[in-house]
Amino acid sequence: MARPKARFSRQSRLVVVSNRLPVTFRRGPRGPESYRSTGGLVAAFEPTLEEHGGVWIGWPGTEFDSEAGFKELGDQYAIEPVPISRTELKRYYHGFANRTLWPLFHSLPTQTVYHLQDWQTYCEVNERFADVTASLTKRGDSVWINDYHLFLTPSQLRERKPDTSIGFFLHIPFPPYDIFRLLPWATEVLLGLLGSDLIGLHVKGYTRNFLECARRHLGAHVDRRRGIVEFDGRSTRVAAFPLGIDFDHFESLALSAPSGDHPVGEQIVLGVDRLDYTKGIPQRIHAFSRLLERYPEHRQHVTLLQVAVPSRSEVAEYRQLKREIDELVGRVNGRFATATWSPIRYLYRSVPQERLAALYRDAHVAIVTPLRDGMNLVAKEYVTCQVANPGVLVLSMLAGAAETMREAILVNPYDVEGTALALHRALTMPWKEREKRLDALRARERSSNVHVWAKSFLDSLSGAHELAEDLQVAATS
Ligand code: ADQ
């Protein structure tokens, strides 16, 4: 008889493991100070942690090296810091995670560096995460490990706690085999991940890549239809769980946030990104410049508002990108600006969420054109905040979000001419068509929100854990 579909049990506690904790600690004038993060992951995990109890394990932020003041922070659930020294941070985080795995997994192999020492420190830090997690995990708990900083932790934890239910979610793309196999430690990464009962990726394309890598690189037995990898007597389920956002939260911010101060009649094309070379900011500026060149009717009327939040400035490639963007903005403004209009307004800073919601709401077009992106939440936040005059989303076909957000205008971000044309189409699109596309986009984001995502991952994890246990019992009996 078919077993009923497993559900995340009421008795299970949740153990969330991620590189960063949902709070950052800094040394203030009166001792350690803490700041709560408001990111997507906090919205995803907090409701479950508060309902079921549990613990969030992670690194508390660069400048904090003492444990004082941690324990009282978790109100409904505990917070457990994993200490990382300055040298380790340099090798594990800025080095292996952000200069090896990040560019390679975004299919940018020429930007990728491979250093043995970085890899060794990455292994040691992953081991520490596994130790801390094992010491806090009780029987019946579900452990949810996040992202490319912790590829080895699932199997390291499995060695310490063989019966634990372990899920892993990757927030960036999983690359095709021909890219993945460039990594000198490709085998170790696959073996690390296969310690999980369930591996979640954003979209189906990445699950196909993972299954292909497991089959070709390890020789694992792969059932593509069911998304199951069998290797070394264990089974792991691999499936797509497209991440959503906290729709109600963003919508209500957009409904209540005060208006900005744009000149009347000005059309805004909005870009919002971390300053990262995967986000395609220079290519986008070239496309905007081409728009003004080819369709001069937009001059004086359309402004590109680019908001870039500083990111990873310890890494040389990011500092170089900052200089490149500064120069490009200067060049385009120098070429097209008049006494009363500048074509590009560029803000290099983080913006509070309420202000961000107003920017999204008031923009006529959002330009979201990464060269590669796991999902991209900015595209989702934009359509959610469109509560007044319907705007148009111009979206890179190389973002995971493009797999579901089909009513956007999809572009190849490397195609400057094509992106300029798409911008022109977006700026001149009739109201009825904008409304129709936006209604469909918003309806999907409303129903596939972050809470649905978390529940569906945890329910699947229960099922995958049962399946893995059944297989092991069968193999040993
Ligand atoms: P990111 O690469 O950070 O995330 P993204 O999904 O776009 O990319 O999320 C960025 C977040 O930062 C958004 O919530 C946005 O509101 C916020 N943000 C951006 N610029 C900001 C600014 N100037 N001020 C304030 N906030 C700003 C990684 C992967 C993505 C994947 C997510 C989640 O690279 O592909 O979608 O994780 O899995």
Residues whose N, C-alpha, C, O or C-beta is under 5 A from the ligand:
A	BS01	ADQ	H171 L243 V272 D273 R274 V307 A308 V309 R349 S350 V351 D373 G374 M375 N376 L377 V378
